[in-house]
Amino acid sequence: MHPEETAARYDRIAKWWQTQHQDSLYGIAQLERAIKFTSKKHLAIDLGCGSSGRFLKILSEHGFQVEALDISEKMIDLAKQLHPDITFYREDICCWTPSKSYSLIVAWDSTFHLPLDMQEPVTKKLCDALEPGGVLIFTCGGGARQCEVSGAFQGQEFEYSTLGVNAFLKILSEHHCTCLHLEYDQYPENHVYIIAQKTR
Ligand SMILES: C[S@@+](CC[C@H](N)C(=O)[O-])C[C@H]1O[C@@H](n2cnc3c(N)ncnc32)[C@H](O)[C@@H]1O
């Protein structure tokens, strides 16, 4: 599915997403784990931030200067209402050209929507956008092989793709990032989160 079509579907459920996730603890312990690995707390970005802003709040509380990006205009508009002081970008992660280096990059349940052929270039881009010692946390589908699946929630059909865990680890290592934590946090769901750190 083209990212703009994914955006149109998230636009339709943006308000529901905000109500559902604004006070939710989903992903928060995992984010706190990633934050513990950061040595510097300069700039952080939440990629595919959604409308709840729950990660933005935690990042600000930890002293990061926070930015957020999402392809869905409605998600961004709603998140902005909750966090007027944060810099938001309405952009497709695939087209985004990072102009800064980040102490922390968060891509929680967002890059798993990218078309399969964008997984590798985007993962490389995120590694390259980290400052030395910077930390990346992202979620992906697990397993050994690449695959594409679809599924519906809130009446919208979404597509997901993964390279498989080994391929993600290879990209991280080739781009000077070391995996610090990998967990099937919703087992038996095929949902994995990875924390990696830029070595230089
Ligand atoms: C499952 S929601 C997760 C939102 C947020 N990370 C959270 O956990 O509450 C997926 C988000 O990723 C965004 N997204 C999907 N594909 C994207 C892309 N290509 N570029 C930027 N954002 C994207 C969607 O618009 C949506 O807000």
The ligand as a MOL file (V3000), in Angstrom:
LIG
                    3D

  0  0  0     0  0            999 V3000
M  V30 BEGIN CTAB
M  V30 COUNTS 27 29 0 0 0
M  V30 BEGIN ATOM
M  V30 1 C -0.0910 2.2670 14.5480 0
M  V30 2 S 0.0300 4.0270 14.4920 0 CHG=1
M  V30 3 C 1.2160 4.3200 15.7790 0
M  V30 4 C 1.2010 5.7420 16.2720 0
M  V30 5 C 2.1440 6.0150 17.4470 0
M  V30 6 N 3.5060 5.6420 17.1370 0
M  V30 7 C 1.6330 5.2990 18.6620 0
M  V30 8 O 2.2180 4.2700 19.0490 0
M  V30 9 O 0.6350 5.7870 19.2300 0 CHG=-1
M  V30 10 C 0.9970 4.2430 13.0300 0
M  V30 11 C 1.3570 5.6900 12.7430 0
M  V30 12 O 2.3790 5.7070 11.7490 0
M  V30 13 C 2.0600 6.6890 10.7830 0
M  V30 14 N 2.6830 6.3040 9.5160 0
M  V30 15 C 2.4340 5.2050 8.7780 0
M  V30 16 N 3.1850 5.2070 7.6630 0
M  V30 17 C 3.9410 6.3430 7.7050 0
M  V30 18 C 4.9050 6.9310 6.8300 0
M  V30 19 N 5.2350 6.3560 5.6730 0
M  V30 20 N 5.4800 8.0990 7.1890 0
M  V30 21 C 5.1330 8.7120 8.3720 0
M  V30 22 N 4.2200 8.2140 9.2240 0
M  V30 23 C 3.6280 7.0440 8.8980 0
M  V30 24 C 0.5390 6.6710 10.7330 0
M  V30 25 O -0.0090 7.8280 10.1530 0
M  V30 26 C 0.1870 6.4740 12.1990 0
M  V30 27 O 0.0720 7.7110 12.8740 0
M  V30 END ATOM
M  V30 BEGIN BOND
M  V30 1 1 1 2
M  V30 2 1 2 3
M  V30 3 1 2 10
M  V30 4 1 3 4
M  V30 5 1 4 5
M  V30 6 1 5 6
M  V30 7 1 5 7
M  V30 8 2 7 8
M  V30 9 1 7 9
M  V30 10 1 10 11
M  V30 11 1 11 12
M  V30 12 1 11 26
M  V30 13 1 12 13
M  V30 14 1 13 14
M  V30 15 1 13 24
M  V30 16 1 14 15
M  V30 17 1 14 23
M  V30 18 2 15 16
M  V30 19 1 16 17
M  V30 20 1 17 18
M  V30 21 2 17 23
M  V30 22 1 18 19
M  V30 23 2 18 20
M  V30 24 1 20 21
M  V30 25 2 21 22
M  V30 26 1 22 23
M  V30 27 1 24 25
M  V30 28 1 24 26
M  V30 29 1 26 27
M  V30 END BOND
M  V30 END CTAB
M  END
